């Protein structure tokens, strides 16, 4: 369970920090401070739940160090938003995002080490697309809510982050589809059964829930959010985004569980 929490919280925190680069400064200092603080707390909790192994793989160690650098840069960014270091704050946010991406690569390599089935490249792609989906959904939801704080904000800010959320959803679906295709061709359980048999077994219910809640749900809800954002109905869009974020969270938690239990990076 600690591995599931570690991966989920790390991907959510990195995703939120990365998507802050896409939001215009007109959203206000408090918006960036709140989101940076939220992402920093998530990363700190993730580090607290990091899996303990007797001899961690080099990639896992490198990933932890990169995640630590990302967290440290984000904490400095949060502490200085609206207060000091105005010129270097973008650099701090970029450092957070780049180090976070390096952490995802390290986690992906470590997760795929010595396993049959999907390769390290697919595992990395799965982790990166997961962070993008989680971060985009959360930042879009909070930005939509922020129109209650700053009603004068231009609706184009919400439309921009919703476009990113739609793109990250499409990317996530594509990556999962490729992973499933590879798993069907190469994956074997300890008993020698293939992945097709797993899918139709009782344990396969977690996979179906992952697809229903974590992929099909966000696809529909992201489209509805875009349609409401186009007509400048920010309150309706925010309400949909709350449900959307919930489905994304459920899907990604299940994806981490499936990774730990079957070694398939869905």
Phi, psi and omega in degrees: 000326180297325179294321179297312180295318180301309182295316182297310182293321179296316181292322178294314180297314178297320180296317179297313180299318181295321183286343175297335177293343183266352185263132180292151183295344179293350175293342174100155182299318184296327178297312181292323179295318181296312183292321177296318178296318178299313180296320180296318178297317179299318180291322178296318178293321177300315179297326178293331181262014181302139181296138177260123177231153182296319181224083183298144178294150179306320180296321179294319178296315178298321178297321178293318178297317179296321178294324176296318177297316179300315180295316180298315179297322180291323178296319178294318177301312181299318183291340185250357180299121178077005184239310186202178175054041184303320186286331184260359180299318175301323178296321178296319181291321176294322176299318177301313183292316182292315178295324176296319177297320177297323177296320178297321178296314179299318178297319181295316179296316180294320181293330183267355185295128174069020182247149171273157180106212183306143185281175177298322180299318178291324178294318177297315178300322178296317181292318180294315179293328177295314179297319179296318181293313180297312181295317179297318180294316182291314181295321178297318179298314181291321178296320176299318178295331185292344176293342173284333179277316179235081182300339183279356179300141178291137182294345179297334178296315179292318180299323181294314182288330176292323175299318177297319180298319177297315179297318179291329177292315178298318179298317181297317178299317181296316180296315180297321179299317179293317179300317178297318180298315179293319181297320179298332182270334190234339189284142174222138174281168177305333180278352181098357180287147180275176184289331178299320178293323178298316183303320184266008176272176179297322179294338181293352179298330179292325177294315180296322176295321179299317181291316183293307185278321188270346182236303181294320179301305179299327179300311181293313185290325177296321178295316179297322178297317180298318181296321179286326178292326180297327180266014175064027177268080187292325181293317178295318179299319180295319178300318178294322182294329175299313179293319180301313181297322178298315180294322178297316180299313179300314182296319183285328174296316177297323179298319178293321178297317179295324177297314181293322186274328184240351183067021176253119187280075181275000000 
